[in-house]
Amino acid sequence: MRKRTKYIAVNKMTNHSGGDISVERLAIDDTNTLDNANLGDVDETAQTHRHDRHSFFLLESGTVHLEIDFQKYKIKSPSVIYIHPNQVHRTSTTNVIVSSWAINNENLNPEYLEQLEGITPAKPLVLQQDMFVIIKDAVSLCIKFTERKDDKLYHSFVKDSCNALVALVISQYLEQSNATDKISRFEMVTKTFRKTLEHNYLVAKRPADYARNLHISTPYLNECVKNATGFSVSHHIQQRIILEAKRLLYHSDISVKEIAVKLGYDDYPYFSRLFTKVAGMTPLAFRNKNLD
């Protein structure tokens, strides 16, 4: 039966360079053991969790079954995946080799952070062989850097090499997104709205709140978002709130009323009606339906 807790676990990645950066290569066999890995207990990765940093995984060999926010993926090598700290996920692996690196906001290049916000949520990407070799070699070099703890510039070259790995992954997402170099005004506004929504959905519930933040009118914000995505601003706000509610209903045992308050709703009946409208069932029905 699926294990639920009072909260969603946060997996703290192995620490390098003062606890902010980690780079590892893992070999996981059919007995669930690790070779040259300090990323955390493999058994824990099978349980639902978040990471405390931006996390990247290069699948070098084998197949991984990954579930991210209720979306299931079967990933075959060579592939790469980016997971945002907010995303809830769990994995199932046997006989794989995977490299991983993780970095927090403070050490992440600000330009890269902005790009990552724009591609969240990200799906796994299959890599061409030449790019796979480049990223794999870059990971090997970065791992060697992490072993040179006595160097005076240790933190700097670990940080810079990890950012280089992040840039390589971002470049693949951008290349495979079919995005043009010149995006429309509608798309630019929508991208900014999505970023603002991710940081403010707990306190900002109305389209007017986001329009004011972006210094544009509410009708124009709606026009931009509807043109770029096919859905209204209200739709995106509600979807983001209900996604977090689903995470808490599925992965924790806190009450629906507690979840409502946690998401900024003191009016429990209103929250319940909103959830039912968006999800097509009541919060309790969703929780019961997803019990193993």
C-alpha positions in Angstrom: 0.0 0.0 0.0 1.2 3.5 -0.8 2.9 5.1 2.2 1.5 8.5 3.2 3.0 10.8 5.8 2.1 14.1 7.4 4.1 15.9 4.8 5.8 15.4 1.5 9.4 14.3 2.1 12.3 16.5 0.8 15.3 14.6 -0.3 18.5 16.5 0.4 21.0 15.8 -2.3 24.6 14.8 -1.4 26.6 17.9 -0.4 29.6 19.3 -2.2 31.0 22.8 -2.0 29.5 23.8 1.3 26.2 21.9 0.9 24.8 23.7 -2.1 25.9 21.6 -5.1 26.0 17.8 -5.8 27.4 15.8 -8.7 27.2 12.0 -8.7 27.3 8.9 -10.9 25.2 6.0 -9.7 25.2 2.3 -10.7 22.0 0.6 -9.5 21.7 -3.2 -10.0 18.8 -5.6 -9.5 19.6 -5.9 -5.8 19.1 -2.1 -5.4 22.6 -1.4 -4.4 24.8 1.5 -5.3 28.3 1.8 -6.7 30.2 5.1 -6.1 27.0 6.9 -5.1 26.2 9.2 -2.2 23.0 10.7 -3.6 20.8 9.1 -0.9 19.2 5.8 -0.1 17.9 4.2 -3.3 14.9 2.9 -1.4 14.0 6.4 -0.6 13.8 7.3 -4.3 10.9 4.8 -4.7 9.0 6.9 -2.2 7.4 10.1 -3.3 9.5 13.1 -2.5 10.8 16.5 -3.6 14.4 17.6 -4.0 15.8 20.6 -2.2 17.5 21.9 -5.3 17.2 22.0 -9.1 18.0 18.4 -10.1 19.2 17.0 -13.4 19.6 13.3 -14.4 21.5 11.8 -17.3 20.4 8.2 -17.9 23.5 6.5 -19.4 22.2 3.0 -19.6 19.0 1.0 -18.7 15.4 2.1 -18.2 13.8 4.2 -15.5 10.1 4.4 -14.6 9.5 8.0 -13.4 6.3 9.6 -12.1 6.2 13.4 -11.8 3.1 15.1 -10.6 0.8 12.2 -11.6 2.4 11.9 -15.1 4.2 8.6 -15.7 7.2 8.2 -18.0 9.2 5.2 -19.2 12.6 6.6 -19.9 15.2 4.8 -21.9 18.9 5.7 -22.3 20.4 8.0 -23.5 18.0 10.6 -22.0 18.1 13.6 -19.7 15.5 15.0 -17.3 15.2 18.2 -15.3 13.1 18.3 -12.1 12.1 21.5 -10.4 12.3 21.7 -6.6 8.5 22.1 -6.4 7.8 18.9 -8.4 6.8 15.8 -6.5 8.2 12.6 -8.0 9.2 9.0 -7.5 11.3 6.5 -9.5 11.7 2.8 -10.0 15.0 1.6 -11.4 17.0 -1.6 -11.9 20.3 -2.2 -13.7 20.9 1.4 -14.7 23.7 3.9 -14.7 22.7 7.5 -14.1 24.5 10.7 -13.5 22.9 13.4 -11.5 23.7 17.0 -10.5 21.8 19.4 -8.3 22.3 23.1 -7.5 20.4 25.7 -5.5 19.2 29.1 -6.6 22.0 31.0 -5.0 24.7 29.1 -7.0 22.7 28.8 -10.2 23.4 31.3 -13.0 20.5 33.8 -12.9 20.0 33.6 -16.7 19.8 29.8 -16.4 17.3 30.1 -13.5 15.0 32.2 -15.7 15.3 29.7 -18.5 14.4 26.8 -16.2 11.3 28.6 -14.9 10.2 28.9 -18.6 10.5 25.2 -19.3 8.9 23.9 -16.1 7.3 21.4 -16.1 9.9 19.6 -18.3 9.5 16.2 -19.9 12.4 13.7 -20.3 14.4 14.3 -23.5 16.0 11.6 -25.7 19.5 12.7 -26.6 21.4 12.3 -29.9 24.6 10.2 -29.4 27.0 13.1 -29.9 25.3 15.3 -27.3 25.0 12.4 -24.9 28.8 11.9 -25.1 29.4 15.6 -24.5 27.2 15.7 -21.4 28.6 12.4 -20.1 32.2 13.6 -20.5 31.3 16.9 -18.8 29.8 15.1 -15.9 33.0 13.0 -15.5 35.1 16.2 -15.5 32.8 17.8 -12.9 33.0 14.8 -10.7 36.8 15.0 -10.8 36.5 18.7 -9.7 34.5 17.7 -6.7 37.3 15.5 -5.5 39.8 18.3 -5.4 38.6 19.8 -2.1 42.0 21.2 -1.1 42.1 23.6 -4.1 41.8 27.2 -3.1 39.2 27.9 -5.9 37.3 24.6 -5.2 33.9 26.2 -4.8 34.3 28.3 -7.9 35.2 25.6 -10.3 32.6 23.2 -8.9 30.0 25.9 -9.2 31.0 26.9 -12.7 31.3 23.3 -14.0 27.8 22.4 -12.6 26.4 25.5 -14.2 28.0 24.4 -17.5 26.1 21.1 -17.1 22.9 23.0 -16.5 23.5 25.1 -19.6 24.0 21.9 -21.7 20.6 20.6 -20.6 18.8 23.9 -21.1 20.2 24.0 -24.6 18.7 20.7 -25.4 15.3 21.7 -24.1 15.4 24.9 -26.1 16.6 23.1 -29.3 13.8 20.4 -29.0 11.0 22.8 -28.0 10.5 24.1 -31.6 10.8 27.6 -30.2 11.9 30.3 -32.6 14.5 32.9 -31.7 11.9 35.6 -31.8 8.8 35.0 -29.6 5.7 37.1 -29.8 4.6 39.6 -27.3 1.8 37.3 -26.2 4.3 34.5 -25.5 6.6 36.9 -23.6 3.7 38.1 -21.3 2.6 34.5 -20.8 6.0 33.3 -19.8 6.3 36.1 -17.2 2.8 35.3 -16.0 3.7 31.6 -15.5 6.8 32.5 -13.6 4.9 35.0 -11.4 2.1 32.4 -10.8 4.6 29.8 -9.6 5.8 32.1 -6.9 2.5 33.7 -5.9 -0.3 31.2 -6.3 -0.7 30.8 -2.5 -1.6 34.5 -2.0 -2.7 35.8 -5.4 -5.9 34.1 -6.6 -7.4 36.6 -9.1 -6.3 37.5 -12.7 -6.2 41.2 -11.6 -3.5 40.4 -9.0 -1.2 39.2 -11.8 -2.1 41.9 -14.2 -1.2 44.5 -11.6 2.1 42.7 -10.9 2.9 42.8 -14.6 1.8 46.4 -15.0 -0.8 45.6 -17.7 -4.5 45.5 -17.8 -6.4 42.4 -16.8 -8.1 42.1 -20.3 -4.8 42.4 -22.0 -3.2 39.7 -19.8 -6.1 37.4 -20.5 -5.8 38.1 -24.2 -2.0 37.2 -24.2 -2.4 34.0 -22.1 -5.5 32.8 -24.1 -3.7 33.5 -27.4 -0.5 31.7 -26.3 -2.1 28.7 -24.4 -5.7 28.5 -25.4 -6.8 28.9 -21.8 -7.7 31.9 -19.6 -5.6 33.3 -16.7 -8.2 32.0 -14.2 -7.8 28.5 -15.7 -4.0 28.5 -15.1 -4.4 29.9 -11.6 -7.0 27.2 -10.6 -4.9 24.4 -12.2 -1.8 25.4 -10.3 -3.7 25.5 -7.0 -5.4 22.2 -7.6 -2.2 20.6 -8.6 -0.7 21.4 -5.2 -3.9 20.2 -3.5 -3.7 16.9 -5.4 -0.1 16.5 -4.3 -1.1 17.0 -0.6 -4.2 14.8 -0.9 -2.2 12.0 -2.5 1.1 12.1 -0.7 0.1 13.2 2.8 -2.5 12.5 5.3 -3.3 16.0 6.4 -7.1 16.8 6.4 -8.8 18.6 3.5 -9.5 21.5 5.7 -5.8 21.8 6.6 -5.0 21.6 2.9 -7.5 24.4 2.1 -5.9 26.7 4.8 -2.4 25.8 3.6 -3.4 26.9 0.0 -4.8 30.2 1.2 -8.5 29.3 1.6 -10.2 29.9 5.0 -13.5 29.2 3.4 -13.4 25.4 3.2 -16.7 24.9 1.4 -15.5 27.3 -1.4 -12.2 25.4 -1.7 -14.1 22.1 -1.9 -16.4 23.4 -4.7 -13.3 24.8 -6.6 -11.5 21.4 -6.3 -14.6 19.6 -7.5 -15.1 21.9 -10.4 -11.4 21.6 -11.6 -10.8 18.0 -10.8 -14.2 16.6 -11.5 -14.6 15.0 -8.1 -14.5 16.1 -4.5 -11.2 16.2 -2.6 -12.1 13.2 -0.5 -13.2 11.2 -3.6 -9.8 12.0 -5.2 -7.9 10.9 -2.1 -10.0 7.7 -1.8 -9.7 6.9 -5.5 -6.0 7.0 -5.3 -5.5 4.8 -2.3 -3.6 1.6 -3.2 
